[in-house]
Amino acid sequence: MGMNMKTKLRNYHAVCWDEPIIYELDRNGERAIIVPEVDKKIIESVGDGISSIPKSMRRKNLPQLPALSQPQVLRHYLHLSQENLGVDLNIDIGQGTCTMKYSPKINEQFANSEKITEMHPYQDESTSQGLLEIMYKTEQLFKEISGLDRFSLHPGGGAHGIYTISSIIQAYHKSRGEEGKRNEIITTIFSHPADAAAPRVKGYKIIIIYPDENGCPDIEALKKVVSEHTAALLITNPEDTGIYNSKIAEFTKIVHNFGGLCGYDQANANGLLGITRAKEANFDLSFFNLHKTFSSPHGCGGPGSGIVGVTNKLAKFLPVPVVSYDKGNNKYFLDYNSSDSIGKVKDFYGVIPVILKAYAWTMSLGAEGLREVSNVAVLNNNYTMKKILELRGVSMAFPEHKHRIEQVRYSWEKLAKETGINTENIQRRIFDFGTHYWTSHEPWLIPDPFTIEPSESYSKDDIDEFIAILGQIVKEAYEDPKKLKNAPYKSSVHHIDHDVFDDPSKWAITWRAYKKKYNGYFQPK
């Protein structure tokens, strides 16, 4: 049976291979490829590749890698890929707060070109001019998008971007002799968790502001906690409720009046591109996820990049090197000339494939296209909100805000009270329809939460299909709740014994650890 075009429901069933761990497929003597012996002339020229390694660093035994033939390797990884859901396979509007979207395949081709994959980070700058130009011009694009003055492409993801911002904040106050005094970071409960976690790693005390009765960060609460100990405000806007804080410029002014800095978490910028900028809200620092918003898949499904921008007064603290341009000699170069830099925050200069895809995506859209991205994302979100709120048992956090930016945090509280079905039951049942949604919204201030975020790349048909799936699940919750509690039925993975995940003594992160524990917990009884 095909898809029922009237109900928008598919007769879906996941591929389920019950695939063993690749080490369990090991067959002694199998080979996927036989590496040819090194030519004697090469050995005479560069050595055997082993003698130059200190004896203390050489293996006494060969690594215990699984031995498989080429077809076995291919089948193993294709089986695993067929058991996955992703943006190229399903409508993942339910990956709320993560700005999943379709990435144009031409951008993947750019990133997979041998002109990129065959480059080496240590090759001479004279042979890397094209890539350095792309990195330099990516920075120029983000100067326009944010209004900030200088960017670093180093960080490898969103939380890493916030960690970099926290390091710059610390370096700034240290340069003013206030490092010990400025020991507090203010954030909000609905900002991304990294806005609290990353500065905590840097040793800061974290002060969290809760929303007022309308769901906006409470400005009166900010006034009570800001002080001469405030190092910075780190805030997401709009927060993970989708509510835009219209008083954000007042927030930054209050913190600045006490000598603190203000950092803008723009991990999810889908609804703001070309509409509002960090500069106009008087932020000193900001970061963007090049993955998620700017073409690349989400960091969990591919490499991430959280580039960081600052105003001129903080530029000298950025990680080095930055990419600069020598106009006189018409060349791009890696600029290490900053004695106040916080140093490197990762090896090399950034996640090049993600930077390249972001550059291609942004250049193909142009200024008008970026604004259109935001307009469509906001339209999609508010259409989705209207349709979801028509479902029985659904409510919306802080309903006074009739319009949201790029996402909404909803609640199944009413459904749970009336049927006993909660958001986790729905999460497991939704797999049976070939999609998923995310329930990781700690802390659960909103009971039985779920967040939907339809970016600009989803069509009305996509949204309608997702709503139809939710509608069917709601119908089942009221008519046959037992069916939901036993779900999923058609997923590649069914119920999981969470005891394994909750007990560190049962974790097996490596094959060696797995073998040690196999005769204990993992041995079938």
N, C-alpha and C positions, 0 to 999 in steps of 0.2 A: 504493500500500500504506500502511496505517496503522501505528500502533505495535504491535509484537508484545508483547502484554500478558504473555506467558509469560517472554520474555527481558528485557523492559523496554527494548528497543532500538528507536529510531525510524529510519524511512527518511528521513533529513534531507538537505536540500540547500540551501545558502545562496543567497540572491539575489546575482547578480553582474552589475553594470551596466557595469563598466569605465568608470566615470564620469570625464569630463575635469575638469580644474581649472576653476573657474567663470570665470576670466579667459579661458580658451580658448573658452568659449561666447559670448564677447562678439560682438554684432552691432551695428554702428554704426547708430543710428537707432531701435533697439528701446527701448521704455519699459515698465516695470512699472506706473508710476503717473505722472500728470502733476500736479505740485503747482500749485494755483491761485495766481495772482498775489496779492500782499499788498494788502489793501484800503487805499486812500489814507488813510482815517481812522486806521487803525492806524499807518501810517508817520508821520502828523502827531503821533500821541500818543507813540510810543515810538522813533521813528526807523527807519531802514532796516535796522538790525541789522548793518551793515557799517562805516559811517562811524566808529563808536565804537571799532573795533579799530585799533590803531596800524598805520600803513602797512607797517612792517617785519615785521609778523606776518601780513599778508594774502597769500594765494596769488597768484602771478602767472598761474598756469594752473589750470584746474579739475582736481580729482583724477581720475586715470585709472581710474575704476570701471567694471566690466563693465556693458554695456547689454544687458538681457534683458527679455523680456516676463514678465508675471505667471506664466503656465503654465510657462515655462522655469525660473523661480526655484523654483517649487513642486516641479517634477519633480526638479530638481537636489538639493534638500535631502531630499526623500523618498527618492530613490535612495540617498543616503548613509546615511540612517537605517535603511533596509532591510538594509544591509550590516553593521550593528552587532549585537553581542550585548549583553545587559544583563539586569538583574534582572527586568524585566517580560516578557522574551522567553525566557529560558533559566534553567536551574538553575546558578547561579554559586557554588556551594559552593566551587569551586576558587579563588576569589579570596581565598586564605588570607592572614591577618593584616590583612584590610581590612574585616571585619565587614559584608559586603554583606547586605542584607535587603530584603524587600518594604516599600515605604513606602505606608501607607494613602492611597488617592487623595483622601479627604476633606481630608487635610492639604495636598495639592497644590492643591486648590480654594481652601483658605484663603489659601495663599501667592499664588495667581494672582488673588485678588479685587482689584477696582479700589480697594478701601479700603486695600490695601497698595501695589499697583503705581502708583497715581496720587499717592502721597505723595512729598514732596520733603524731603531731609535738612535743608534750610535753612528749612523753614516754621516758623512760630512754635510754641513748645511748647504753647501753649493749644489748638492745633488737633491736637496729637499725643498727647493724654492716653491714648487707648486703647492705642496702640502702646507708649508709655513704660510703661504699667502691665504689659503683657505682658513687656517686657524686665525690669522690676523683679521681677515674680513668677517669671520664669525663674531669676533669681539666687537667689530664696528657695528654690526647688525644689532647686537645686544645693548650697545650704548644707546642706540635709537629706541629700542623696545623699552628700555628701563629708565633712560635719562641719566644713568650713572656714568662715571668717567673712565674706569679701568676694570678689566676682567681677567680672571685666572681660569684657565681651562683644565686645571689639574684634577679637581675632585672626581672620584669615581662613582658618585651617586648622591642622592638627596641628603641622607644623614651625614655623609662625608662632607657635603657642602656646608651643612650647619656646623659640623665640627670645625671646618676651616674658618667660618665666620667667627665662631667662638674663640679660636686661636688668634685671629686678628684683633678682636675686641680686647683680649687679654694683653696682647702686645702693645696696643694703643695706650691702655691705662698704665702699663708698666713704664712706657716711655715718658709718662707724665708723673711718675713717682706715686701712682695711686693703685698699684696692683693689689696690695693688701687691703686697702680701704674699699675698693670697688669689687665686692665679692658676691654680689647677688644678680641673678638673671630673672627677669619677669617674663612670664608667658601666659597663655590662656589654656583652659582645659580642652577646648576644641581645636586648638592648633595642633599641628602634627606632633606626635610624641617625641620625635627627634629634637624638637625645639626645647624640650626639657632634658632629654637624655644626653645629647651631645655636650652641652655646656656643663652638665653634671660630671662628665668624664674629665673635663678640664678643671674640676675642683670647685665649681660655683655652687652656691646655695640657690635652689630653685624656688621661686615664689609663683604660685599659679592663681590666676584670676578666673573667677567663675562668671557666667553670663548673668545679665539682669533679667527681669521678667519677660523681656521681649526677645531674648536669645542673643543679644549683642554683648560683647565683652563689657563688663561693668566699669564705666569710667570713674565712678566714685570709689570703687574698690582699688583702681589704679592709683588714685590720688592718696589713698591711705598707706600704700606699701612702697611707693617710690620715695627714694631718699638719697643721701650722699653716698650710700653703699651700693646704689644701683649701677651696675656695669652696663647693662643694656636691656632693651625690650626685644624679644624674639617672638614674632607673631605671624600667623597665617591669616590671610585675608583675601577672599572669603574663607571663613573657617570650614571645618568638615561638615557643617550643617548646610552649607551653601549660602549662608547669610553674609552679605557684605557689610562690613562695619563702616558706615558712612561718617563716623567720627574719627577715622583713623588719623587724620592730620592733627586732631586735638591730642590723641595719644602720644604721637611723636613729639609734639611741642612740650607736653608735660614732662616727658623723660629727658628731653634736651635741656629743659630749664634746671634740672638737677644734675646736669653734666654727664648723663648717660648717652649711650649710642642706641640706634634703632636698626634692627635687622629684619628684613622682609623675607619670609618663607614663601616663595612662589613656585613650589613644586607643582601645583596645579594652576597653570595660568590660562587654561583654555577659554575662560569666559572674559578675560581681561586684555588680551592682545590688541593693541591699537586703540584701546579705550581709556585705560588709566595706567600710570607709570609710578614706579617707586619714587622718582625724583619729586613729583608733584605732592606726594604725601610726606616728603622730607625724610626719607629713609637714608641712612648712611651706608648700609650694606644690603645686598639682596642675592638670592641665588635662584636659578631656574634648573629644572630637570630637563636636559636635552632629550633623554628618554621620556616617554609619556607625552609631553606636550609637543615636542618637536620631532616627530616621526618615528624614532626608534621604539621597539617594544619595551614594555615595562621592565624594570631592572630584574625582577624575578625570572623573566623569560629571556633575558639577554643582557648585554653589558649596559651599565648606567653611566650617566655623566651629570654632575650637578655643578654647573659653572657658577662662579662667585664674582659679583661686581661690587665696587666700592666707589665712594666719592674721592676726589683728589687728595683730601687730607689723610686718607687711609691707604692710598695706592702703594706707598713704600713698604707696607707690611704684607702685601700679597705674596703668595708662594713664588719662588723663582724656579725656572726662568719663565718670564712672560715673552710673548712673541712681539717683536718690534720691527719697524720698517726704517731702513736707511734710505731716505729719499735721494741723497746725493749720489749714492752708488747703486740705487735701484735694486736693493736686495732686502730680504727678510732675514731676521736672525733671532736666536735665542738670547734674551737679555737677562744676565745674572746680576746686573749692576744695582743692587739694593742691599745696603748693609743692615737695614732694619727689617728685612724679610723674615717671615716666620719659618722660612726654609721650605723644603719639599714636603708635601703631604702625601705623596705617592711616588712610585718610580716613574721616570720619564715625564711626559708633558701633557697627558690627557688620554681619554679613550677615543682614539682616532676614528674608528668606524662610526661611532655615535656622533662625533663632531661633524664628520663629513655628511652624514644623513641629515643632521639638523641644518647645516648650511644649504644643502640642496633643497630641502623642504621649504625653508624660509625664502630662499631666492626665487623658487618657482612660484610662490604665492605673492610676494611683494607686499607693500604696505597695505594696499586695499584688501588683498587676500587674507592677510593676518586678521584684519578687523572682521572680515566675513567669517573666518573660523570661529571667532568669539560670538558673533551674532547668531550663527547657526547652533553652536553649542548651547547657548542660553535658550534659544527657541526650543531645541530638542528637549532640554531639561524641563522647561515649564510645561510643554505638552505632555511629557512623561508623568510629571507631577499630577497634572489634572486627571490623567487616566488612572493612575495608581490610587488616588484618593477616592475614586469611584468604586474601588473594590471593598467588599465587606471585611470589617475587622482591621482596617488599616488606619493609622493616624500619622500626623506629621509633627515633628518636634517644633515648638514655637510657631503655631499656625497663624499668629498675628502677621507674620511676614508672608504676604500673598504671592510674592515672586522670589525666586532664588537665582543664583548665578549658574554654576555648572553642575551642581549635584544637590541632593536633598537627603537628609537622614530621616528615615521613616521608622515607625514602630508597629509591631504586631501585638502589642499589649492587649488590645481588645480581643483579638482572635484567640490569644492564649487563654484568656479568662473564660471565653465562651466555648472553646473546643479542647483545650489542653495541648494544642499544637503551638510550638514556639518557633523562633527563627531558625534554630538548628535543625529542627525537623524539616522545615521548608528548604533549607540549604541542601539537605540530603535528597529530598524528593526532586528538586529542580534538576539534578544530574540526569534523571530519567527522561528529560526532554532535550538533552543535548546542550545544556548551558549550565551556568552556575551563578551564584552570587556570594558576596563576601560578608562575613559577620564579625570580623575582627575590629571592634570599635571600643576597645578598652580605654578608659573605664566606662562601664555601661550605665551612664547617667540616664540614657533613654532606654526604657525597658524593651527587651526583645528587638534590638535595632537591626535595620538593614539600610544600606546606602546605594542608591542607583545614580550612575553618572554617564549619561549618553553624550559623548563628544560629537563633534561636527561630522564625523565620518559615518555616522549611522543614519540610515534612511527612515522615513516614516514607517515603511513596511517592517524594518528591523524592530523598531520600537513597538509596533502593534503586535508583532509575534511574541516579543518578550512579555508584554502585558497579558496576552492571551494565555501564556504559560502560567503566569502568576494567578490569573483568574481561575484556571482549571485546578490549581493547587488549593486555592481558597475554597472552591466548591467541594473538593475532596475533604478538606479539613472539617467542614460542617456535616458532610454526609457519611464519610468513612475515615475518621481520624486514625484508626488502626493502620490503614494502608500507608499513611504518611510516617507513622512511627516505625514501620518496618522497612522503609525505603533506605537506600535505592535498590531498584530491581534490575535496571538496564545499564548500570554504570560499570566501568572496568574495575572499580574497587568498591566493595560493599562495606559493611560495618567493620570498623577498625577497633582493635583492642587498645584503647587509649592508655591502659596501664603501662604499656611499653614506653610510651612517650613521657609519661608522668614520673617514672622512676629511673633516675640516672644510673642506677646499678644495672639496669637492663638495656641501656643504650649500647649500640654497636656501630660506631661511626666508621670504623675501618674493617676490612676483611679479616685482619689479624684478631681484632677484638671480637668479631662475630664468631670466629672459630673457637676462641677461648670460652665463649658463653653458650655455644650451640648445645653442648651436652647438658646445660642447665635449663634456663628458661625456654630457649628456642627449640629444644628437642621435643618433637611431638610425643604426647603422653598416650 
